[in-house]
């Protein structure tokens, strides 16, 4: 299929704008985060969901935490730590970042959660494992002057980078871990310090619509949460099977995601249908689809405003100041 301007616009919306933002907002719900921690992070496996939720900090950041050196402390830039800031690459942001506390040990964890559409090196241009190691390293190095000072390296907080990979085949549901290990390669040293400071966790979710339920509780829940099922069906499953409480916010996030799933499905269908049509008809279809995209973007902005998101937060998710102003004007008119 010809890579038209419309196809490129659809790809931009599909890959990096409202749909991805809605997935992030959905995953950032504390009920979801608590279950991810319980079933993916070893230290939390014996805690109840309620205890984990109460021990998740209020500092959940969605798509707003810079990754590059000198930017990870939000406004505090030290010339001493900018050496690995590569010119021309721009800012890189974490999807979701928050803190969590282990109830018994009172240990603080710094958590990063990413939703990854593809883990295929051929599509990414790199191996995902290397990117995870980079993220873990930045989460460690960014702690200087925030979590510890001077040479107090024993006060480093443990970091966990959790990646949800959404493109696996029918038999591809699995959980992998990346961690540091110490090995004595010479001599007979008996006492070794536990260096479990950083760990990457890859949760492989299957993309098929007819796959059987995974034997892994977390993967099964996430596959249903991110499926193309209706909001009502998701609400029933998450309530009856996983004991979640359907808050207004959680319902709204699921509805928004389902709306975008349907919009993208319709856009892709229309893009295929216009192949071979005359130029005038093709332009008409393109204009209609663009209007549909614009409407969904406006709807997403409206839902975020009603949920209490600030102008700065909304613009950071890929929307423009003009779109925000238009939606705000409509809401004021209808008030």
N, C-alpha and C positions, 0 to 999 in steps of 0.2 A: 504494500500500500504506500502511495506517495506520502512523503513526510511534509504535509502542507503546514501553513501557518496555524491553521485550526488544530491540527494534530499536535503541534508543539505547545499550543496554549492549553489544550486538554491535558497533556502530559505534565505541564507545569502545575496546573490545579490539582491533578490527581496525585502527583508525587510529592509536592512540597508545600501545599497551601492548606485549605480548610479541612480536607478529609484527614490528612495527617494530624492536624491540630486537634480535631475532634477525637481521634484515637488517643492522643496524649491526655486530653482532658478526662476521657473515660478511664484510662488506666490510672490516673492520678487520684481517683476516688479512694479514700482510706480503706474502704471495705475490700477493694481490689488489691491495693498495696499490701495490706495485712496478710492476705492469702498468698501473695507472691513471696513475701518474706518467710512465712511459715513453711512453705513447701519447696523453696529454692535455696534458702540461706540456712545452713546447718544450725547456727547458733539460736535460731528462733523456732526450731521444729517442736520443742516441748512446751512452748507458750501457747495459751489460748488465743483465738482470733481477737477477742475483746481486749486482752492484755496488750497484744501487739498494737492494736489500733490506738489504745491510750498512750502507748509509748512511741508513736510516730510524731515527730516534731511538727510544729505549725509552719515550718519554713519550706513547704513544698513549692518548688519552682518549676514551671513548665515552659521549656523553650527559651529561658531567659538567662541561663548561667553560662557566661563565656568560657571557652575552653583554652584559648591561647594563653601563652605565658604572659604574665603581667596584667591579665584581665580577669583572672578567676576569683579575685577578691572584690569585685564590683567597685571599681573606682580607685582602688589603691594600686598604683603602678610604681614598682621599684625598678630602677635601671639595672639593678644587680641580677634580675631574673628574666631579662628579655632576650637572652642570647639565642634561645631556640624559637624565637618568633620569626617565622619565615615570611619575608616580604612578598606581597602580591597574593597571598592565600586567603586573606580576610579573616573574619572572626568565625569560630566554630562554636556551636552551642550544644549543651547537653539537652536531651529531650526532657527528662524529668529528674530532678535531684532533690533529696530530702535527707533528714537525719532520723535515726531510730535508736532506741535505747533498750539494751537487754535488761530485763527486769531484775534478775537475781544478781548479776555481776555489776549492774549499773554502768556497763560499758557502752560507749557511744560509737555508733556506726555511721559512716557517710555512704549513702546509697545513690547510685545512678541507674536509671531504668531507660532503656532504649527500645523502640519498636523498629525493626529492620525489615523492609520489604523483601530484600534479597540478600542471601549469604553466598551467592555464587561468585567466585573470584573472577570469572569471565565477564560478568556484568559489572561488578564493582571496580575492577582494575587493581584489586589488592586482596589479600587474605584477611578476612574479618578478625581473626585472632590477633593479628598485629595491631589493628585499630583498637581492640579492646585493651591490649597491653598499654598502648599510648594513653588511653583514657584513664586507666588505673594509675599510671605514672603521674599524670597531671593532677589527679585527685590527691595523691600523696604529696607532691611537691608544693601544691597550693596551700598546704596546712601551715607552712612556716609563717610565723607572725599572726596566725589566726588560731590555730589549735595548740601550737607550741612555740617557744621563743628561744633564741640563742642556740645552744647545742643540746637542748632537752629532747633528743630524738626518741627516747623511750615513751614520750607522751603523744606520739603519733596515733591517730585514730584509725581503726580498721576501715577499709574501703571495699565496697562490693559493687561491681558493675554488672548489671543484669540485662541481657539482650534477648528480646523476643524476635525470633526469625520466622517469618510468616509464609515462607514459600516452599515448604518441604512436601515430599511425595507422601503417598498413602501410608507407607511404612516408616516414615521419617520422624515420628514423634520421639524425642529424646531430650535428655538434660546432660550438658557437659560442663566441666569445670576447668578453669585455668588458674594455677596457683604457683607460689614459690616453694621450693623444696631445698633442704640442705643435705648434702651428701659428703661424708668423709672419704675423700679419694686417696688419702695417705695417712697412715698412723692409726691410732686407736682412741680417738677422742670420744668419751662416753656422754658428756653433757653437751647437748645442742640446744640453742635458744630457739623457741618457737617463733618463726617469722611469718605467721599467718596474717600479715597486715593487708594484703591485697589478693582478691580473688575475683576472677571473671566467671560469670555463669551464663551459659547459652541455653535457652529454652526453645527447642525446635517445634514449631506448630505447623500442622499440615494445612495445605491450601484447598484440598478437595472438599466438595459439598456433601459427599455421600460416604465419607469414611466412618468406620465404627468408632464408638467412644474409646478414647485412650485409656489405658490401664493406669496412667499417671493422673492423679486427682487434679493437679494444677493445670496440666495441659488440656485435660477434658474441659475444665471450666473456661479457660481462655479461648479454646476453639469455639465454644458455644457463645461466649461473650462477643467475639469478633466475627461470628458467622453472618450470613445474609438472612437469617430468620427474622421474623417480624418482632417489633418491640414487645408486643404482648406475649409472644412465645418466649422471648428472652427473660422477661419479667417472671414468668411462671417457672422456668427452669432455675433461674438464679435464686428465686425465693424458696421453691420446694426442694431442690436438690442441694443447694449450697447455703441455705439459711441466711441469705442477704435481705436487708431491709430496703425496700424500694423508696428511697428518698426522692423528693422532687428533682434534686440536682442530678442524681444518677439516672432517673428516667429521662430527663432532658438530654443528657449526654448520649444515651442509647438511641433516642429518637433522632438526634442530629446525625449520628453516624449512619443510621439506616437510611435517612433521607439522602445522604451523600452517596451511599452505595447504589441507591436507585437512580440518582442523577447521573452518576458515572456510567452505570449500565446502559442508560438511555442514550447518553452521549456517544458511547462506543458503538451502539447499534446504528445510530444515525450517521456516524462517520463512515461506517461500512456501506450503508445504503446509498450514500451520495457518490460512491465510486462509479464512474461512467456516466453520470448525469451531465446535462448541459451546464455551461458556466453560469447562466442566470439562475437556474434552480439551485445549483450548488451554493451560490452566494446567499440565496434566501435561507437555505438550511443552516449555513454557517451563522447567519445573523440570528436566527431563532435559537440556536444552541448557545450562542454568546449571551443572549438575553436570559436563558435558563441558568447559565453559570452565574451571571450577575445577580439574579434573584436569590439563588442559594447562598451566595456570599453575603448578601444583605441580611438574609434570614439568620445566618450564623452569627453575624455581628450583633443583631438584635438580641439573640439568645444570650450572648456573652454580656451585653450591657445589662440585661435583666438579671443576670446571675451575679452582677456586681464587679465585673472586670473593668479595669481602668482603660482609658484611651491608649496609654503607653503599652499596656499588656496586649491589647487587641492589635495594635499596629505591629508589635513585635512578632505576631503570628503570621504575618504576610499580607495583611490588609492595608489599604492606603488611607491617608488622612481624608481624602475626598469621599471615600466610601463611608468612613466613620461619620463624617459631617452630614452626609445625606441621610443615613439611618437615624442619626440623632435628631435631625430636623423633622423626619417623618414621625418619630416617637413623640416629639414635643407637640406637633400638630394634632396627633390623635389623643393626646393626654386629656 
